[in-house]
Amino acid sequence: MEDRFIGYRGSQENEWSWEPDQSTGPAGDGTRGVRNVLLAILSAFALVTVVLAAVYFIAGAGDDGSGPIVSVTSTPTRRPTASPTEPPTAIPTTPAATPTPTPSPSASPSPVPGTPQPGAEFFLWNEETGEWQGDDLKKGSSGVSEGDVVLFLFKLSGVNPGESYQIDIDYFDCGLSPGQSFDHLAATATAGDAPQLAAPGPGRVRPDSQVPVPDDPGVANDGGTAAYLSAWGGTFQHTPELTATPATCAGDKKLTMQVRALSTTLYVEWGGHVATAADWLGAGAASAKLPFGMSAMLQGAGEVRLEMLAGAVSK
């Protein structure tokens, strides 16, 4: 039998090494199949090594030989690919809210010209009958004497709560001296509670507002018991003002007030003092030959008037 040799080469070597086959002998035939398998494996490994080496040299043929040696078993590291830069997303700007100016507090509104006017009613208290009446007092049916105080009630219906209304009271009469009519305004307490509780009065005694009536310096006896104006369903805005109205007639005066409504119905009450002969040197209201009376006017709505007819006042 011919001598056998085994060839081998390291993975980094280019030449083969050969050695005699030590397994030659009787036992060699038994192991021949194993040797053939090993030779086939080594041959395949050698072929792969040659191919890789050829690829390496072909790839580096353009280099000058000084470049780095890349291991055939290493996997080249792949550089991360930069992601395309996205344009910045525009964030919508929320427009700033424009501050709303705070309205300045204003005075209570007055009725606007051309708007519906409240209904005005005027009553006087008849002491003899114990009722409010809306017509003149006649002779023999009044029970009024000189020095008495006659109550008057001015009722406004359909007013607007929060609005202010101007009311004028006129108690002087052209052609008659103050000594022959109502000479000044007076307190109403002498009539008791009945007038306030009777219809069409406010229905309760306690008023919502009261304000003193200014004294008339031109009337000597106007300085006794303090006189008050009373209001239900409203409040007085200031002290009433007594002003002369010479354009009407000599000596004529009026009392002007501002009342702010609290409800849709407004009541204003006051009293008129009937002149006495003792205060006016024998003149007195009982001697009047002409009617005299009291007027109330809501600004913009006209005047209402009630009178004491001749002979309605006794001494």
Residue pairs with C-beta under 8 A, 6 or more apart in sequence:
1 24
3 20
3 21
3 24
4 20
4 21
4 24
4 28
5 18
5 19
5 20
5 21
6 18
6 19
6 20
6 21
6 35
7 16
7 17
7 18
7 42
8 16
8 17
8 19
8 42
9 15
9 16
9 17
9 46
9 49
11 49
14 53
21 28
21 35
23 31
23 35
52 72
53 72
55 72
56 70
56 72
60 67
70 76
107 164
108 162
108 163
108 164
108 237
108 260
109 162
109 163
109 164
110 163
110 164
110 165
110 166
111 117
111 160
111 163
111 165
111 300
113 300
116 158
117 298
117 300
117 301
118 156
118 157
118 158
118 159
118 165
118 266
118 298
118 301
119 156
119 157
119 158
120 154
120 155
120 156
120 296
120 298
120 301
120 302
120 304
121 134
121 154
121 155
121 156
121 157
121 200
121 304
122 134
122 152
122 153
122 154
122 155
122 296
122 304
122 305
122 306
123 132
123 133
123 134
123 152
123 153
123 155
123 200
123 306
124 132
124 133
124 137
124 150
124 151
124 152
124 153
124 294
124 306
125 131
125 132
125 133
125 150
125 151
125 152
125 153
125 191
125 195
126 132
126 133
126 137
126 141
126 142
126 143
127 142
127 143
127 144
127 148
127 191
128 141
128 142
128 143
129 141
130 194
130 198
131 198
132 153
132 195
132 198
132 199
132 200
132 201
134 306
135 306
136 291
136 293
136 306
136 307
136 308
136 309
136 312
137 144
137 150
137 306
137 307
137 308
137 309
137 312
138 309
138 311
138 312
139 309
139 310
139 311
139 312
140 311
141 312
142 308
142 312
142 313
144 150
144 274
144 308
144 312
144 313
144 314
145 274
145 286
145 313
145 314
145 315
146 274
146 275
146 276
146 277
146 284
146 285
146 286
146 313
146 314
146 315
147 273
147 274
147 276
148 273
148 274
149 186
149 187
149 188
149 190
149 191
149 271
149 272
149 273
149 274
150 182
150 271
150 272
150 274
150 294
150 308
151 188
151 191
151 195
151 269
151 270
151 271
152 269
152 270
152 271
152 272
152 294
152 296
152 306
153 195
153 200
153 201
153 267
153 268
153 269
154 167
154 267
154 268
154 269
154 296
154 304
155 200
155 265
155 266
155 267
156 165
156 261
156 265
156 266
156 267
156 298
157 264
157 265
158 264
159 165
159 233
159 234
159 261
159 263
159 264
159 265
159 266
160 261
160 264
161 261
161 262
161 263
161 264
162 260
162 261
163 260
163 261
164 237
164 258
164 259
164 260
164 261
165 234
165 258
165 259
165 260
165 261
165 266
165 298
165 299
166 256
166 257
166 258
166 298
166 299
167 256
167 257
167 259
167 268
167 296
167 297
167 298
167 299
168 254
168 255
168 256
168 257
168 295
168 296
168 297
168 299
169 185
169 254
169 255
169 256
169 257
169 270
169 294
169 295
169 296
169 297
170 245
170 248
170 252
170 253
170 254
170 255
170 294
170 295
170 296
170 297
170 303
171 181
171 182
171 184
171 185
171 255
171 272
171 294
171 295
172 178
172 181
172 182
172 249
172 251
172 252
172 253
173 181
173 290
173 292
173 293
174 248
174 249
174 250
174 252
175 249
175 290
176 288
176 290
176 292
177 280
177 283
178 184
178 219
178 251
178 275
178 280
179 275
179 277
179 279
179 280
179 281
179 283
179 284
179 285
180 275
180 280
180 283
180 284
180 285
180 287
180 288
180 292
181 275
181 285
181 288
181 292
181 293
181 308
182 272
182 273
182 274
182 275
182 285
182 292
182 293
182 294
183 219
183 221
183 222
183 273
183 274
183 275
183 279
183 280
184 215
184 216
184 219
184 221
184 222
184 227
184 273
185 213
185 227
185 255
185 270
185 271
185 272
185 273
186 225
186 227
186 271
186 272
186 273
187 225
187 226
187 227
187 228
187 271
188 195
188 228
188 230
188 269
188 270
188 271
191 271
193 205
195 201
195 269
196 202
196 203
196 204
196 205
196 269
197 203
197 204
197 205
201 267
202 232
202 233
202 267
204 232
207 230
207 231
207 232
207 269
208 231
208 232
208 233
208 234
208 235
208 262
209 230
209 231
209 234
209 235
209 236
209 259
210 228
210 229
210 230
210 231
210 236
211 228
211 229
211 236
211 239
211 240
211 257
212 226
212 227
212 228
212 229
212 239
213 226
213 227
213 228
213 229
213 240
213 255
213 270
214 239
214 240
214 241
214 242
214 255
215 222
215 223
216 222
216 242
216 253
220 279
221 279
227 270
227 271
228 270
229 236
229 240
229 257
229 268
229 269
229 270
230 268
230 269
230 270
231 259
231 266
231 267
231 268
231 269
232 266
232 267
232 269
233 261
233 262
233 263
233 264
233 265
233 266
233 267
234 259
234 260
234 261
234 262
234 263
234 266
234 267
234 268
235 259
235 260
235 262
236 257
236 258
236 259
236 260
237 257
237 258
237 259
237 260
238 257
238 258
240 255
240 256
240 257
241 255
241 256
241 257
242 253
242 254
242 255
243 253
243 254
243 256
244 252
244 253
245 252
245 253
245 254
246 252
257 268
259 266
259 268
268 296
272 294
274 285
274 308
274 313
275 283
275 284
275 285
276 284
276 285
277 283
277 284
277 286
277 287
277 315
278 284
284 315
285 292
285 308
285 313
286 313
286 314
286 315
288 310
288 313
289 310
290 310
291 307
291 308
291 309
291 310
292 307
292 308
293 305
293 306
293 307
293 308
294 305
294 306
294 307
295 303
295 304
295 305
296 303
296 304
296 305
297 303
297 304
